Amino acid sequence: MSGSTGLLAEGQDLRIVGFLCNWCSYGGADTAGVARCEQPTDLRVIRVPCSGRIDPLFIARALISGADGVLVSGCHPRDCHYAEGNFYARRRFEMLKQFLSVTGIDPERFHYTWVSASEGQRWQDVVTSFTDRIHKLGPAPKLSGGTGYDEECLKEIAAAVALGDECPCHKEKA
Amino acid sequence: MQALAELKEQIRQALPELDVVIGWQQGYDALHTSPLFIRSEEDLEKLVVNEFCVVNPASYLREMRGGKKVGLVLKGCDSRSVIQLVQEDLLKLEDLTIFGFGCNGVLNHAKLQARFGDIGYIKSIENSGASVTIEVDENKETVPFSELCADKCLTCSYPNTLQCTHFAGEESSKEAESEQDKALEEFEKLSMEERFSFWQDQMRRCIRCYACRNACPMCVCKDHCLANSRETKWLSEEVDVQNNFMFQLIHVMHLTGRCVECGECERACPMDIPIMLLRRKMAGVVRDVFAYNAGTNAEETPPLMCFKVEEPTIEERH
């Protein structure tokens, strides 16, 4: 467990990163919390403005740093606060999902889904079943070189979300 | 070669209208060509077109952006990178003059080296199309072309330059040896653990020289590359497995739906890391899901730049 800086909770918890969109899924998780739905404690949430903001590289980075699972959840398609963010996101996530196998990272460790703000119960189901799945798979294999999974990595991803930078080459054009 | 004479004539006629024409010239030995920038008729005489024209001239285009009239001599696979750049609005088709020809495949130096040992002292080489005869020192050997050609040529279905302004010589009727990429197929027989440890070993060798990125015709970000950014520090300067692997994933993911599989990245890699496995996998996924082949039609929109409200080919995730 290289470079772990106290992020790991006591006991059997695995390291699962959740990217939740501000408008639906984060609200859904909140609803679940307010309704006192029991939830597994493995998930570390990064709130993003929209699932369309999630660069697939955030997910790749978490996985490569040794996260045991990554859960992404946004508004249901057609219900996006920004009208079409999750449509783009869906294509990106699907590409990543199908690509992952060639890297040797089990695609099962990455899941994306849609939860609306009112679906507290659904959020509970989603997070519980994903956590169960990751527990069945066990800890992810770790790369032997590098700093591994630590708080720094998550902080940097969260900072990247806040910065809102995008690929500049396609902005400036020819 | 008839195509070469025709090419030269076509370029000669177009040259007054163009700032530069990029092609290939004979390199330092029989096995190598180097890029040729034709600005005058004298330069034109140096032009060669053969199975050693490996480098993708389109890789130089990113330095040429901004209204220059550029001519390019392109193989089929190379022309796809130009079309892809046009699709992404990074180039204007009217600024380009493309000289096309029929390609019968290019040779892979790593394979030549593996087969003939030290190819630094090459005496002669002959290519009959089906086989290659090479004389190194006292050794003279004939080997089937398909054993020495670049991997991409084995599955190539675009031997002729696409969307070109001028086409020289006869069209190539070369057909793909197989539809599937054999190396990738073999690799995918491995278990997840084996794949993971394979990449771990490969990435340990990576020296992060960024040759793969710099040779890539689709890597247009230049000074803005995420790999070098400090605000959002994606990669540390450490050359460790984790950072190296992350860099490769950055490259692959930025090429999703864009990679034309020209193979320049792997060719440029000084450590012979088989990074095309990753890229071909991603291109295959794009083909499977969106029935999209990057850089084949300038009118199309790349799949990640658009969407459908209902995605018939994407399983709904609950």
Interface residues (C-beta under 8 A of the other chain):
Chain A: P56 L57 A60 R61 I64 S65 P77 R78 E84 F87 Y88 R90 R91 R92 E94 M95 L96 Q98 F99 S101 V102 T103 G104 I105 D106 H111 Y112 T113 W114 P141 L143 S144 G145 G146 T147 G148 E156 A159 A160 L163 D165 C167 P168 C169 H170 K173 A174
Chain B: R65 G66 E88 D89 L90 L91 K92 L184 F187 E188 M192 E193 E194 R195 F196 S197 F198 W199 Q200 M203 R204 V220 C221 K222 H224 L226 S229 E231 T232 K233 W234 S236 E238 D240 V241 Q242 N243 F245 M246 L249 I250 V252 M253 H254 T256 G257 L277 L278 K281 M282 V285 V286 D288 V289 P303 L304 F307 K308 V309 E311 I314 R317 H318
